[in-house]
C-alpha cells in the first residue's frame, strides 16, 4: 500500500473511532443522552437534506461565508502588500494589528448590532474582521519572501510599479494568499455559527437554536454533524488550488 492510500485509510480509521466514541457515550438507553444517538442523528440528517428548509439555511450560511471572505480579501490583500513591501509601514502597523487580531470577533457583537442593527450587515462585519488577519499576514509574508534581486532587476530595466506588481509580486504571493484563504475559511466557519444566533431568521446557527427550542435533539445533532461535514469539504476544496499551484510552480 502506497503512502497516499495509507494516509486515507488512517484518516477513515480516525473518523470511525470518533463515531464509535459518540456511539459509546450514548449507549445508556435512558435519560438525556439517548436523544443524541448517532443513528437518530443520521436519520434526521437524511430527512432534513431532502427538505427545502435546511437547504435554505445552508445556502444562507455559505453566502455569508463567501461575502465575509470577499471583503477580507478586498481589505487584506492590499494591506498585506503594503506592509510587506514597506518596512516602516509594517513597523508602524504591526503592534496595532497584533492587538486587534487578538480580540475575539465575537467581542464586537454588541457594538456591531448597535451600529447596523440585527440582520446580515453585522454578521458580514464580524466575519470580515475574523478572516482579514490571516489574509494580511500571509500576503505580507509572501511579499517579504520575494528575492530582492528580482526587484532590483526589474528596477534596472525601468519597469513601472504596476509592471513590477503584475510580473513579480503577484505571482510570488499567490501561494501564501491561498494558504491565508484556507486559514480564513476555517476561522469564518467557526465564527459563523454564533454570529447566526444574532437575531437573524436563517442560517445554520439559527437552525441550531430552532431545534433546541423545539426539543428536536436528533435534528440538533444532525445540524452539528452537517456543520462539521461542510467545514471539512470547504477545507478540502480550499486546499486544491494551493496544491495545484505548488505542483505547477514548485
N, C-alpha and C positions, 0 to 999 in steps of 0.2 A: 504494500500500500504506500503510495507516494505521500509526500508531506501535505499536499493540498487536501486530499481525501481524509488523511489522519486528523487534520485540523477541523474539518467538517464533522467528522464522527465525534470528536471531543466536544465540539460545541453542542451537537444534538444530545450527547450524554448529559452535559451540564443542564440543558433545558429539561430533560427528562427527570433529573434529580430534583430540580426546582418544583416540577409538577408533583413528584412523589412527596416532597416535603409538604406541599399545600394539601395534598390528599390526607396525609398522616395527621396533621394538626386539626383536621375537620372530621376525624373518624367518629368522634363522640356523636351518638345518634340523638342526643337530646341537648337542649339549650341553644344558645345563640349561634354557636359555631356551625351547627347543622345547616343554617341558612346560607352559608358561604362555601358550600361544597363545590369542587371543580366540575362535576357532572352537571349540576344545576346551572353553573355559570356558562358552560359551553353551550348548553341547550338554549339558554336565554340569548347568548350572543348570536347563535344561528338564527333564532327567531327575529331578533332585532335587526340583523343585517338584511333581512328580507322585507323589512318595513321601511316606509318613507321617512319616518320621524328621525331615526338615528342617522340615516344618510344625510339629512339636512344638518344635523349637529356636526357631523364630520366635515361637511363642506364649509360650514361657517368657521370652524376651528382652523382648518387648513388655509382658508383665505386670510384669516388674521395672522397666521404664521408667515404667509407669503408677503403680506403688507409690512409686517414688522421687519422681516429680512430685507425687503426692498429699501425701506428707509434707513436701516442700519448700513447697508452698502452705500447708499447715496451720501450718507454723512461720514461713514467710517473710512472709506477708501481715500477720498481727498485728504482728510485729516492725517491718515496714515502716511500718504505720500509726502505731505509737507513736513511732518515731524520726523520722518525717516531721512529726508533729504537735507533738511536744515537742522544742524546740531543745536544751535542756540534756541531754536523754536522748541525742540524736544526738551532741552533743559528747562525752558520756561513752563511748558505744559505738563511735563511728566508728573510732578508732585500732585497737581490738581486732578489729573486723570486717574492716578492711582487712588486718590482719596474718593473720587466719585465712583470708581469701579468697585470699591469695597462696600458700597452702600447697597443693600438688597433692593432690587427693583420694586419689591412689594412694599417697601417702606414709603414709596411715593404714592401709594394708592389713595390715601385721603386727600392729598394735595391735587392729584390728577382729577379726582371726582369734583373737587371744589372748583377747578378751573373749567373743565369740559362737561361736567355732569356725568350721568350714567350713560352707557352706550359704548360704541366701538372706539371713539376717539381716545378715551383714557387707556383703553387696552392697547391700542396702537402705540401710544407713548411709552407705556410700561415695557412692551415687547421690544420696541426700538432701543430703549435705554438698556435693556438686558443684553441685546445682541450686538450693540455697536462696539463694545470693548474688545472682544476677540478679533473683530474685523480691523480695528485700528492697530492693535498690537501686531497682528500677523502681517498687515500691509507694511507697517514701519519696519518690521524685522526683515521683510523681503527687500526693501529699498536699501537698508544698511548692508545687506549681504552682497550687493552688486559690486563687482570688481571695479574699483575706481579707475583702473587702467582703461576700461571701455569708455567711461565717461570722459576721460582725458583725450581719448582717441577721437570721439565724435566732436569734442570741442575744438580739437586741432583741425578738423575737417569743416569747421564753421557751420556745424549743424545748429538749427534753431532749437529752442527749448521744446517746442512741440514735436519736432523730429526726434529729439532725444527721448522724450516721453514715450512716443509711439514705438520706436525701434529698439530701445534699450530697456527702459524702466518697466513698461507694462508687461512685456514678455517675461521679465525676470520676477515679477511679483505674482504671476498667475497662480503658481503652485502654493505659495503662502496664503494668498487670498482664499483659494479653495479649501485649504485647511481651516482658515478662520471661519468660513461659511459652515463647515461641518460642526465646529465647536459652537457657533452661534445657533444653529438649528437645535442642538441638544439643549442649550440654555433656554431658547424660546419655548420648546415643548414642555419643559419643566415649569416655567413661569406661567404658561398659558392657562393651565387648569385653575389655579387660584384666582387669576385675573378674571376668568369667566364666571366666577362666583360673585361678580361685582355689579349686580343689578342689571344683568342682561337676560334675555329670554331665549337664547340659543347658544349652542356650543357644548362641547363635551363636559366642561366644568359645570355648566348649568345643569346638564343632564344628570350628573352625579348627585347634585343637590336634589333634583326632582325625584330620582329613585329613592333617595334617603327619606324624603318627605312622604312618599307613597309606601314606604316599608317594603319596597321591591328589592330585597337584598341580592337575589340572584342576578338581577339586571344591573345592580350597582357593581358587583364583582365582574360582570361581563363587560361593563364600560371600562373598568380599571384594566382588564385584560386587553381590551381593544386599544386603549391608550398606549400600553406597552408595545403592542404589535405595530401600530402606526409609527411610534417613535423608532422602533427597530428598523422598519422599512425606510423611513426617511434618512436615518443614519447610513444605511446601506447605499441608498441612491446618492447621497452626498459624497460617499467615498469613490464612486465610479469615475467622475470627472478627474479627480485628483490622481487616481491610478492610471487613467488613460494618458494624462499629461506627463506623468512621471515616466511611463513606459515609452512615450514618444520622444521625450526630450531628456531622459535620464542618461 
